Amino acid sequence: MTDPRYNYGPDTQYHQHPGQPQYAHGQGDPQYPHQGEPEPKVNVGKLWAGGIGTAAVAALLAVVAIMLIRGVLGISILSPEGAGAYGTVSTTSYAIAAAGAALLATALLMVLLLAMPSPLTFFTWICLLLTAVAVILPFTLVADLDAKIATAAINLVVGLCITTMLSSVGSAAQNTPRQTGY
C-alpha cells in the first residue's frame, strides 16, 4: 500500500471528484506545502501556555507563603496584626504582582529565545539578578526585622519558582532541528 502523503502522479485507476485537489506530476502534495521549510525556532503557543501556568503557580505560591507566615508563624506582613491569616487586599495585590512578574518573564524569555544565542543562560541570569533585587528590597523599607526577613523569603521562593519553571518551559518550547541520517 502506498503512503497517501506522497504524490506519485495522477491516479488513473480512480475517478477524481469535483473539489478534490488535483495532483500533477512533480508538483508535490498540496496538503503539505511547508514540507521542505524549517520549523519556527520557538513554539509560541507552548511558551505562553507554560507562562500562564507559571503565573498561576507563582500567584498561588505567594498566597500560600503569606498565609503560612501570617497564620502559622504569626508574623504580620502586608497587613496589620489583627487582619487574620489571609490579611487584606495587599495579599491579593502581592499574588497579582507575582503573576504579572511571571508573565513579564515569559515575554522576556520569548524575546531572548527569538534573538539571542544561549537564551536560557541569559534568561536565568537576568531572573536570578531580579530575584536578588526583590530579596534585598524589603530590607530597605521601614518594618520589623522579622517582617523584612519573611517578605524577602517570599520574594526568594517566588523568584526561584518563576526562574526554574520558565527555564523548563523555554527548553520545551524550542524546536530543535531534527537530525537526518543515523
C-alpha positions as CSV (number, residue, x, y, z in Angstrom):
1,M,0.0,0.0,0.0
2,T,1.3,3.5,-0.8
3,D,1.7,6.3,1.7
4,P,-1.0,8.9,0.8
5,R,1.2,11.8,1.9
6,Y,3.4,11.4,-1.2
7,N,2.4,12.3,-4.7
8,Y,3.1,9.5,-7.2
9,G,1.3,11.3,-10.0
10,P,-2.2,11.2,-11.3
11,D,-4.1,8.1,-10.4
12,T,-5.8,6.7,-13.5
13,Q,-7.5,3.9,-11.6
14,Y,-9.8,6.1,-9.5
15,H,-12.1,8.9,-10.7
16,Q,-11.3,12.4,-9.3
17,H,-14.3,14.1,-7.6
18,P,-15.0,17.8,-8.0
19,G,-13.4,19.9,-5.3
20,Q,-10.7,17.3,-4.7
21,P,-7.2,18.6,-5.0
22,Q,-5.6,17.8,-8.4
23,Y,-2.3,16.1,-8.3
24,A,0.1,16.9,-11.1
25,H,3.3,15.1,-11.7
26,G,6.3,16.6,-9.8
27,Q,4.5,19.4,-8.1
28,G,4.3,17.8,-4.6
29,D,1.4,17.2,-2.3
30,P,-0.8,20.4,-1.8
31,Q,-1.8,19.2,1.7
32,Y,1.8,19.6,2.9
33,P,3.1,22.8,1.3
34,H,5.6,23.5,4.1
35,Q,7.4,20.2,3.9
36,G,10.8,21.5,3.0
37,E,10.7,24.6,5.1
38,P,12.3,24.6,8.6
39,E,10.1,24.8,11.6
40,P,10.0,28.1,13.6
41,K,12.6,28.4,16.3
42,V,10.1,28.8,19.1
43,N,6.7,27.2,19.7
44,V,5.0,30.3,20.9
45,G,1.8,28.6,22.0
46,K,3.7,26.2,24.2
47,L,5.8,29.0,25.6
48,W,2.8,31.2,26.6
49,A,0.8,28.2,27.9
50,G,3.7,27.5,30.2
51,G,4.0,31.2,31.1
52,I,0.3,31.3,32.1
53,G,0.7,28.2,34.1
54,T,3.8,29.6,35.8
55,A,1.9,32.8,36.6
56,A,-0.9,30.8,38.3
57,V,1.7,28.8,40.3
58,A,3.6,32.0,41.3
59,A,0.3,33.7,42.5
60,L,-0.8,30.7,44.5
61,L,2.7,30.3,45.9
62,A,2.6,33.9,47.1
63,V,-0.8,33.4,48.8
64,V,0.3,30.1,50.5
65,A,3.5,31.7,51.7
66,I,1.8,34.7,53.1
67,M,-0.9,32.6,54.8
68,L,1.9,30.4,56.3
69,I,3.8,33.3,57.6
70,R,0.8,35.2,58.9
71,G,-1.2,32.3,60.2
72,V,1.3,29.8,61.4
73,L,4.4,31.9,62.3
74,G,2.4,34.9,63.5
75,I,4.5,37.5,61.6
76,S,2.3,40.3,60.3
77,I,3.4,41.1,56.8
78,L,1.4,43.2,54.2
79,S,-1.4,43.9,56.8
80,P,-1.9,44.9,60.4
81,E,-1.7,42.1,63.0
82,G,-5.4,41.6,63.5
83,A,-6.2,41.0,59.8
84,G,-6.2,37.2,60.0
85,A,-4.2,34.6,58.2
86,Y,-5.0,35.9,54.7
87,G,-4.5,39.5,55.6
88,T,-6.2,42.2,53.4
89,V,-6.3,43.2,49.8
90,S,-2.5,43.5,50.0
91,T,-2.2,39.8,49.8
92,T,-4.3,39.7,46.6
93,S,-2.2,42.5,45.2
94,Y,1.0,40.6,46.0
95,A,-0.3,37.5,44.3
96,I,-1.3,39.5,41.2
97,A,2.1,41.1,41.2
98,A,3.7,37.6,41.3
99,A,1.6,36.5,38.3
100,G,2.5,39.7,36.5
101,A,6.2,39.1,37.1
102,A,5.8,35.6,35.6
103,L,4.1,37.0,32.5
104,L,6.7,39.7,32.1
105,A,9.4,37.0,32.5
106,T,7.6,34.9,29.8
107,A,7.7,37.9,27.4
108,L,11.4,38.4,28.2
109,L,12.0,34.7,27.6
110,M,10.3,34.9,24.2
111,V,12.4,37.8,23.1
112,L,15.6,36.0,24.2
113,L,14.6,32.7,22.5
114,L,14.0,34.6,19.2
115,A,17.0,36.8,19.3
116,M,19.9,35.6,21.5
117,P,22.5,32.9,21.4
118,S,22.2,30.8,24.5
119,P,18.9,32.3,25.5
120,L,18.3,30.2,28.6
121,T,21.6,31.2,30.1
122,F,20.8,34.9,29.7
123,F,17.3,34.3,31.0
124,T,18.5,32.5,34.1
125,W,21.0,35.2,34.9
126,I,18.5,38.1,34.4
127,C,15.9,36.4,36.5
128,L,18.3,35.5,39.3
129,L,19.6,39.1,39.5
130,L,16.0,40.4,39.6
131,T,15.2,37.9,42.3
132,A,18.2,39.2,44.3
133,V,16.9,42.8,43.9
134,A,13.5,41.5,45.2
135,V,15.1,39.8,48.2
136,I,17.2,42.9,49.1
137,L,14.3,45.4,48.6
138,P,12.4,44.6,51.9
139,F,15.5,45.4,53.9
140,T,15.4,49.0,52.6
141,L,11.9,49.6,53.9
142,V,10.7,50.6,57.4
143,A,9.3,47.5,59.1
144,D,10.1,44.9,61.8
145,L,13.1,42.7,61.1
146,D,11.0,39.5,61.2
147,A,8.6,41.0,58.6
148,K,11.6,42.0,56.4
149,I,13.0,38.5,56.5
150,A,9.7,36.9,55.8
151,T,9.0,39.2,52.9
152,A,12.5,38.6,51.5
153,A,11.9,34.8,51.9
154,I,8.6,35.0,49.9
155,N,10.3,37.0,47.2
156,L,13.1,34.5,47.0
157,V,10.8,31.5,46.7
158,V,8.6,33.1,44.1
159,G,11.6,34.4,42.1
160,L,13.2,30.9,42.1
161,C,9.8,29.3,41.2
162,I,9.4,31.7,38.2
163,T,13.1,31.2,37.1
164,T,13.1,27.4,37.2
165,M,9.7,26.8,35.8
166,L,10.2,29.2,32.8
167,S,13.6,27.8,32.2
168,S,12.0,24.4,31.7
169,V,9.2,25.9,29.6
170,G,11.8,27.6,27.4
171,S,13.6,24.4,26.9
172,A,10.4,22.6,25.9
173,A,9.3,25.5,23.6
174,Q,12.4,25.4,21.5
175,N,12.0,23.5,18.3
176,T,15.3,21.7,17.8
177,P,16.1,20.7,14.2
178,R,15.8,17.1,13.5
179,Q,18.9,15.2,12.6
180,T,18.9,13.3,9.3
181,G,20.7,10.1,8.8
182,Y,21.8,7.8,11.6
